Amino acid sequence: MNNVLFVLTHHTGMSQFGYGDALLHTPIFRWLRKVLGGVDAGCLPEITWILERCSAVDTIIPVRSLAEARRLSEGRIILHSDFSVDEYPYDESGLSYTQIMAQRIGIPGTELVNEPLDYVPTTKDRVEMNAVLSSIGADRRAIITVNARGRTRKENPGLLPGEYVGLAERLSVETGAMVLFGDYDVGENAGNLVSVQVSLPVWSALIEHSMLWMGECTGPYHFACALKTPTAMFSAYGMENFAWLASEAGNIQHLLFEGLSGDRYKQEKCIQKLLRI
């Protein structure tokens, strides 16, 4: 048992938690482990599977509140971070989400510049992923993964689901890849476009296996960044501040496209750019 228990909860209730928010905390866990020699996590039960796949976390205690974490702390020092980051004035600070959250618990923001996210699928995740690929005849094919919906900016999406389908069809024809949609039903007889219903850990393993992930600014985007999968992330206009983008990992391409919905010309230019990845 380590001396420090780092707690991730959210004071406004369960409706606010997000998987991307959990991943954005993983560089903080890694920093704490480096400086303190070890760190345990107290977190919402719904995200224990994420932190179990973060190499910097030693042990995990599922908790629903900071009060419960204190009761279960067994004398450890508690560091607490609000779970959701959307209410932070990141557009005024010039810092990333991770740096802002680090500063809130006393870590200098300059310590966590361009730090990669930390997430590695388990062997079980990858075995289940291979079973899914085999069941749809994609075990020997390149795949592209798509999340056509997202809680973030759902009222002002980067592309409509049908527009993701159009991009996916073109990319499939040009690359020969099978395109898997994790949150949108493309219907039967959609050729190389397939909707899959899998657990989030298995979906993350599929993202890791992908030649490209496409979607909105949502949790799977952050998983793709952590897993070093190239991304094409779409948003509407007005995203001048890029503090919410996950850090690039190595030489992997993380492309941002704005204002493409309803614009066929821009969508065609996007396709040509994606084909060069």
Phi, psi and chi 1 to 4 in degrees:
 res  aa     phi    psi   chi1   chi2   chi3   chi4
   1 MET       -  131.0 -177.1  174.8   72.4      -
   2 ASN   -87.9  162.9  -66.6  -64.3      -      -
   3 ASN   -75.0  -19.6  -68.4  -32.2      -      -
   4 VAL  -114.1  133.2  173.4      -      -      -
   5 LEU  -115.5  113.9  178.9   65.1      -      -
   6 PHE   -96.0  118.2 -176.5   27.0      -      -
   7 VAL  -106.8  128.8  179.8      -      -      -
   8 LEU  -111.4  108.0  -64.3 -177.7      -      -
   9 THR  -138.3 -175.3   61.2      -      -      -
  10 HIS  -139.6  130.1 -165.9  -88.9      -      -
  11 HIS   -72.9  -18.0   62.8  -85.6      -      -
  12 THR   -95.3    2.2   62.6      -      -      -
  13 GLY   114.3  176.4      -      -      -      -
  14 MET   -69.2  -22.5  -68.4  -59.3  -62.4      -
  15 SER   -68.4  -13.6   63.3      -      -      -
  16 GLN   -96.2   -9.7  -62.6  -63.5  -45.1      -
  17 PHE   -72.4  152.0   79.5   89.0      -      -
  18 GLY  -142.9  144.7      -      -      -      -
  19 TYR   -67.9  -35.7  -61.4  121.2      -      -
  20 GLY   -62.4  -36.8      -      -      -      -
  21 ASP   -60.8  -40.1  -64.2  -26.7      -      -
  22 ALA   -63.2  -44.1      -      -      -      -
  23 LEU   -64.1  -34.5  -76.4  168.0      -      -
  24 LEU   -68.6  -14.1  -71.5  166.1      -      -
  25 HIS   -84.5  -15.8  -80.4   82.4      -      -
  26 THR   -63.6  -32.7   56.4      -      -      -
  27 PRO   -63.6  -28.2  -25.2   36.5      -      -
  28 ILE   -68.6  -43.1  -59.9  175.9      -      -
  29 PHE   -57.7  -44.0  -80.5  106.2      -      -
  30 ARG   -63.9  -40.9 -171.4  166.2   55.5 -115.4
  31 TRP   -63.7  -44.0 -171.5   91.8      -      -
  32 LEU   -63.3  -39.7  -69.5  169.7      -      -
  33 ARG   -65.9  -40.8 -173.0  174.5 -163.5  177.2
  34 LYS   -63.4  -42.2  176.9 -178.8  176.9 -178.8
  35 VAL   -82.3  -39.6  172.9      -      -      -
  36 LEU  -101.7  -11.2  -58.8  176.0      -      -
  37 GLY    88.8   -5.0      -      -      -      -
  38 GLY   166.3  153.3      -      -      -      -
  39 VAL  -152.8  138.7   60.3      -      -      -
  40 ASP  -103.6  159.3  -59.8  -31.4      -      -
  41 ALA  -119.9  136.7      -      -      -      -
  42 GLY  -113.9  124.2      -      -      -      -
  43 CYS  -150.0  165.3   64.9      -      -      -
  44 LEU   -57.8  136.6  -60.9  168.5      -      -
  45 PRO   -54.2  -29.9  -26.9   35.5      -      -
  46 GLU   -67.1  -15.8  -71.0   78.4    4.7      -
  47 ILE  -116.4    8.9   63.9  163.6      -      -
  48 THR   -59.3  -33.8   54.8      -      -      -
  49 TRP   -63.7  -29.4   64.4  -85.3      -      -
  50 ILE   -71.1  -49.9  -65.1  176.3      -      -
  51 LEU   -70.6  -24.8  -62.3 -172.4      -      -
  52 GLU   -63.3  -22.0  -73.8  169.1   -7.4      -
  53 ARG  -103.7   12.6  -67.5  160.2  175.3   79.0
  54 CYS  -102.1  116.7  170.6      -      -      -
  55 SER   -65.7  -20.3   61.6      -      -      -
  56 ALA   -82.4  -11.3      -      -      -      -
  57 VAL   -92.3  130.7  176.8      -      -      -
  58 ASP   -87.3  -59.0  -67.0  -55.8      -      -
  59 THR  -131.9  157.6   61.4      -      -      -
  60 ILE  -127.1  133.4  -59.5  171.9      -      -
  61 ILE  -117.5  113.5  -58.5  174.8      -      -
  62 PRO   -68.3  124.9  -17.9   31.5      -      -
  63 VAL  -138.0  152.5  -62.8      -      -      -
  64 ARG  -102.5  -13.7  -64.2 -109.9  174.7 -145.1
  65 SER  -155.9  164.6   66.8      -      -      -
  66 LEU   -65.5  -35.9 -178.8   56.8      -      -
  67 ALA   -61.3  -42.7      -      -      -      -
  68 GLU   -65.7  -37.6 -175.5  179.8    7.7      -
  69 ALA   -62.5  -40.9      -      -      -      -
  70 ARG   -63.5  -39.4  -74.6  172.8  175.6  158.2
  71 ARG   -65.1  -32.8 -179.5  173.7   61.8   81.9
  72 LEU   -98.7    6.0  -60.9  172.1      -      -
  73 SER   -71.6  -22.9   65.2      -      -      -
  74 GLU    54.4   43.0  -61.3  178.9  -46.3      -
  75 GLY    84.6    0.4      -      -      -      -
  76 ARG   -75.2  154.5  -78.1  174.2  -76.3 -160.7
  77 ILE   -72.5  133.2  -62.6  169.2      -      -
  78 ILE  -105.9  127.5  -67.5 -179.8      -      -
  79 LEU  -108.3  132.6  -62.0  176.8      -      -
  80 HIS  -122.1  132.8 -179.7 -131.5      -      -
  81 SER  -125.0  128.9  176.5      -      -      -
  82 ASP   -56.5  143.7  -70.8  -22.7      -      -
  83 PHE   -76.8  -52.3 -168.2   80.2      -      -
  84 SER   -80.9  149.9  179.1      -      -      -
  85 VAL  -112.3   -3.1  -65.8      -      -      -
  86 ASP   -64.3  -25.0  -72.5  -20.2      -      -
  87 GLU   -85.7   -4.0   72.9  -86.4   22.2      -
  88 TYR   -78.8  142.1  -62.0  165.0      -      -
  89 PRO   -79.7   57.8   31.3  -35.8      -      -
  90 TYR   -65.5  -27.1   58.7   87.5      -      -
  91 ASP   -70.4  -13.5   54.9  -24.4      -      -
  92 GLU  -103.1  -13.8  -58.1  171.6    5.0      -
  93 SER   -92.6  -26.5   67.9      -      -      -
  94 GLY    77.1    8.3      -      -      -      -
  95 LEU  -108.2  160.6  -57.3  175.3      -      -
  96 SER   -78.8  167.1   69.1      -      -      -
  97 TYR   -52.2  -50.2  -85.0  168.0      -      -
  98 THR   -60.6  -41.9  -62.0      -      -      -
  99 GLN   -64.8  -39.7  -71.1  175.1  -70.8      -
 100 ILE   -63.1  -45.3  -68.8  170.8      -      -
 101 MET   -65.8  -36.3  -67.9 -177.0  -71.2      -
 102 ALA   -63.4  -44.6      -      -      -      -
 103 GLN   -62.9  -32.9  -73.8 -167.8  -14.0      -
 104 ARG   -65.5  -22.1  -74.7  171.8   67.6   89.6
 105 ILE  -108.9   12.0   61.7  171.5      -      -
 106 GLY    98.2    6.7      -      -      -      -
 107 ILE   -90.5  128.6  -60.5  172.5      -      -
 108 PRO   -58.2  131.2  -22.2   32.7      -      -
 109 GLY   -59.7  -29.2      -      -      -      -
 110 THR   -68.0  -12.7   54.0      -      -      -
 111 GLU   -75.9  -16.9  -67.2  -72.3  -33.4      -
 112 LEU  -126.2   45.3  -66.6  169.1      -      -
 113 VAL   -86.1  128.0  176.8      -      -      -
 114 ASN    57.4   33.5  -63.0  -36.4      -      -
 115 GLU   -81.3  130.4  -79.9  -69.9  -44.7      -
 116 PRO   -69.2  154.8   25.2  -33.9      -      -
 117 LEU   -78.1  162.0  -53.9  179.6      -      -
 118 ASP  -123.6  109.1 -174.0   -7.2      -      -
 119 TYR  -161.4  128.9 -179.2   90.8      -      -
 120 VAL  -135.1  120.4  179.4      -      -      -
 121 PRO   -59.6  152.0  -24.2   35.0      -      -
 122 THR   -83.9  168.8   64.9      -      -      -
 123 THR   -59.5  -40.5  -60.8      -      -      -
 124 LYS   -61.4  -42.6 -179.0  174.9 -178.9  -68.5
 125 ASP   -57.8  -44.3  -63.1  -21.0      -      -
 126 ARG   -72.0  -34.3  -69.5  168.1  175.9  152.7
 127 VAL   -63.8  -45.1  167.8      -      -      -
 128 GLU   -65.1  -36.8  -67.6 -176.0   21.9      -
 129 MET   -61.0  -45.2  173.8 -157.4   71.7      -
 130 ASN   -62.8  -34.5  -73.6  -33.1      -      -
 131 ALA   -66.0  -39.2      -      -      -      -
 132 VAL   -64.4  -47.0  170.5      -      -      -
 133 LEU   -61.5  -39.9  -68.0  175.7      -      -
 134 SER   -65.2  -37.8  178.8      -      -      -
 135 SER   -68.1  -23.9   70.6      -      -      -
 136 ILE  -108.7    9.7   60.6  175.0      -      -
 137 GLY    72.8   28.1      -      -      -      -
 138 ALA  -115.3   15.4      -      -      -      -
 139 ASP   -70.4  -18.3   45.9  -25.4      -      -
 140 ARG  -117.6   20.7  -63.9 -177.7 -178.0  -84.6
 141 ARG  -121.9  153.8  -63.5 -175.9   59.6  176.7
 142 ALA   -69.8  147.1      -      -      -      -
 143 ILE  -129.0  153.5   64.7  169.0      -      -
 144 ILE  -120.6  134.9  -64.8  170.5      -      -
 145 THR  -107.7  144.0   43.0      -      -      -
 146 VAL  -135.1  134.0 -179.2      -      -      -
 147 ASN  -116.1  104.2  -75.0   94.0      -      -
 148 ALA   -86.2   -5.8      -      -      -      -
 149 ARG  -127.5  157.4  -57.2 -176.0 -172.2  -84.0
 150 GLY  -160.1  139.3      -      -      -      -
 151 ARG   -62.6  -37.1 -178.1  173.6   63.6   87.3
 152 THR   -70.2  127.6  -52.7      -      -      -
 153 ARG    56.2   36.3  -57.8  174.3 -168.2   86.9
 154 LYS   -67.3  -20.3   64.1 -178.8  178.9 -179.2
 155 GLU   -85.3   -8.7  -57.1  -58.6  -34.2      -
 156 ASN  -142.9   65.7 -164.0   21.0      -      -
 157 PRO   -73.3  157.8   30.1  -36.9      -      -
 158 GLY   -70.4  -38.3      -      -      -      -
 159 LEU  -143.3  152.4  -73.1  176.4      -      -
 160 LEU   -80.0  154.0  -62.0  174.9      -      -
 161 PRO   -51.7  -41.6  -30.9   37.7      -      -
 162 GLY   -63.9  -30.1      -      -      -      -
 163 GLU   -72.6  -33.9  -68.4  174.8  -44.2      -
 164 TYR   -62.1  -39.5  -81.6  110.0      -      -
 165 VAL   -61.8  -43.3  170.3      -      -      -
 166 GLY   -61.5  -44.2      -      -      -      -
 167 LEU   -63.1  -42.4 -102.0   65.0      -      -
 168 ALA   -63.3  -40.8      -      -      -      -
 169 GLU   -60.8  -44.9  -71.6  174.8  -25.1      -
 170 ARG   -63.6  -45.6  -79.7  -70.8  -50.8  -80.8
 171 LEU   -65.0  -36.7  -69.4  172.4      -      -
 172 SER   -64.7  -43.6  177.8      -      -      -
 173 VAL   -62.8  -43.0  169.2      -      -      -
 174 GLU   -75.0  -31.4  -63.7  -72.9  -14.2      -
 175 THR  -108.3  -17.9   65.1      -      -      -
 176 GLY    79.1    5.3      -      -      -      -
 177 ALA   -79.1  152.7      -      -      -      -
 178 MET   -90.1  135.1 -177.3  171.1  -76.6      -
 179 VAL  -106.1  123.2 -175.3      -      -      -
 180 LEU  -106.0  125.3  -51.3 -175.3      -      -
 181 PHE   -99.8  124.4  -77.9   73.9      -      -
 182 GLY   -93.1  -12.1      -      -      -      -
 183 ASP  -144.4   22.9   57.4    0.3      -      -
 184 TYR  -149.5  134.7 -179.0   70.8      -      -
 185 ASP   -87.9  110.4 -174.7    3.6      -      -
 186 VAL   -85.5   -3.8  -63.1      -      -      -
 187 GLY    83.6  172.6      -      -      -      -
 188 GLU   -81.3  163.3  -62.7 -179.0   -0.8      -
 189 ASN    56.9   39.0  -57.0  -44.3      -      -
 190 ALA   -95.7   18.7      -      -      -      -
 191 GLY    65.6 -122.8      -      -      -      -
 192 ASN   -85.7    8.7  -73.3  -30.7      -      -
 193 LEU  -104.1  125.5  -82.0   57.8      -      -
 194 VAL  -134.1  134.0  179.3      -      -      -
 195 SER   -90.3  133.2  -62.4      -      -      -
 196 VAL  -123.9  144.1  -64.2      -      -      -
 197 GLN  -116.6  102.5  -65.7 -176.5  -16.4      -
 198 VAL  -135.2  166.9  -64.4      -      -      -
 199 SER   -68.6  160.7   67.9      -      -      -
 200 LEU   -62.9  -39.5  -72.7  169.3      -      -
 201 PRO   -60.3  -38.4  -26.4   35.7      -      -
 202 VAL   -71.3  -38.4  174.6      -      -      -
 203 TRP   -61.0  -39.0 -178.2 -115.2      -      -
 204 SER   -64.8  -37.6  -62.1      -      -      -
 205 ALA   -65.5  -36.3      -      -      -      -
 206 LEU   -65.7  -38.4  -75.5  165.1      -      -
 207 ILE   -62.0  -43.3  -69.5  173.9      -      -
 208 GLU   -58.9  -35.9  179.0 -170.1   40.9      -
 209 HIS   -80.3   -9.4 -171.6   69.4      -      -
 210 SER   -80.1  151.5  -58.5      -      -      -
 211 MET   -79.6  -19.0   61.2 -178.9  -70.7      -
 212 LEU  -162.5  141.6  173.3   70.6      -      -
 213 TRP  -114.4  139.0  173.8   87.5      -      -
 214 MET  -127.3  144.7  -62.2 -164.3  -56.0      -
 215 GLY   164.1 -167.6      -      -      -      -
 216 GLU   -84.8  177.3  -54.6  -75.0  -47.6      -
 217 CYS   -75.4   94.0 -179.8      -      -      -
 218 THR  -149.1  176.8 -173.6      -      -      -
 219 GLY   -49.5  -49.2      -      -      -      -
 220 PRO   -57.1  -28.9  -30.2   38.5      -      -
 221 TYR   -59.4  -44.0  161.5   70.9      -      -
 222 HIS   -70.1  -34.2  -64.7   94.2      -      -
 223 PHE   -62.1  -43.2  -76.6  108.3      -      -
 224 ALA   -59.8  -42.3      -      -      -      -
 225 CYS   -63.6  -43.2  -68.8      -      -      -
 226 ALA   -64.2  -33.8      -      -      -      -
 227 LEU   -91.3    5.4  -65.3  165.8      -      -
 228 LYS    62.6   36.3  -59.5  179.4  176.7   59.6
 229 THR   -98.7  131.7  -62.6      -      -      -
 230 PRO   -56.1  143.3  -24.5   34.8      -      -
 231 THR  -126.8  149.8   66.2      -      -      -
 232 ALA  -124.8  103.6      -      -      -      -
 233 MET  -108.0  131.7 -161.8  -97.0  -81.1      -
 234 PHE  -111.6  139.2  -62.3   83.5      -      -
 235 SER  -141.6  165.1   75.0      -      -      -
 236 ALA   -79.1 -172.3      -      -      -      -
 237 TYR   -69.9  164.3  -71.7  108.0      -      -
 238 GLY    90.5   17.3      -      -      -      -
 239 MET  -101.7   60.3  -60.1  -52.3  -59.2      -
 240 GLU   -67.8  -30.3  -67.0   86.2   -1.0      -
 241 ASN   -95.2  128.9 -175.3  -78.0      -      -
 242 PHE  -108.0   21.9  -62.0  103.0      -      -
 243 ALA   -65.0  -22.3      -      -      -      -
 244 TRP   -82.7   -6.7   43.2  -89.8      -      -
 245 LEU   -74.3  141.1  -68.5  172.7      -      -
 246 ALA   -73.5  151.9      -      -      -      -
 247 SER   -65.3  145.8  -61.2      -      -      -
 248 GLU   -71.6  144.9  -66.9 -170.7   10.2      -
 249 ALA  -110.2  111.8      -      -      -      -
 250 GLY    63.0 -134.8      -      -      -      -
 251 ASN  -101.4   16.1  -65.2  -41.3      -      -
 252 ILE   -69.9  139.7  -60.6  -60.6      -      -
 253 GLN   -86.3  127.8  -72.9 -172.6  -88.2      -
 254 HIS  -120.4  101.6  -62.8  -62.9      -      -
 255 LEU   -99.8  140.1  -56.8  178.0      -      -
 256 LEU  -115.0  131.1  171.2   66.1      -      -
 257 PHE  -122.9  129.6  -63.1   96.8      -      -
 258 GLU  -119.1  143.6  -63.4 -178.6  -83.0      -
 259 GLY    66.8   33.3      -      -      -      -
 260 LEU   -89.8  -20.1  -92.7   64.7      -      -
 261 SER   -61.7  125.4 -173.6      -      -      -
 262 GLY    82.1   -0.1      -      -      -      -
 263 ASP  -114.5   97.6 -168.5  -37.4      -      -
 264 ARG   -63.4  -36.5  -67.3  -70.8 -175.2   86.7
 265 TYR   -63.6  -47.5  175.6   76.3      -      -
 266 LYS   -64.3  -36.2  -75.5 -172.7  176.2 -179.8
 267 GLN   -65.6  -38.1  -70.0  176.4   22.2      -
 268 GLU   -66.1  -41.2  179.6   61.1   30.9      -
 269 LYS   -63.4  -37.5  -63.2  -70.1  -74.4 -173.9
 270 CYS   -61.9  -45.0  164.3      -      -      -
 271 ILE   -59.4  -44.2  -69.5  169.8      -      -
 272 GLN   -63.4  -36.6  -62.8  -53.5  -44.0      -
 273 LYS   -69.6  -40.2 -168.0  168.9 -174.6  176.2
 274 LEU   -66.7  -32.3  -67.4  176.9      -      -
 275 LEU   -68.9  -14.1  -71.0  173.7      -      -
 276 ARG   -92.1   -2.9  -68.2 -164.5  -68.1  -90.0
 277 ILE   -67.8      -  -70.2 -179.7      -      -
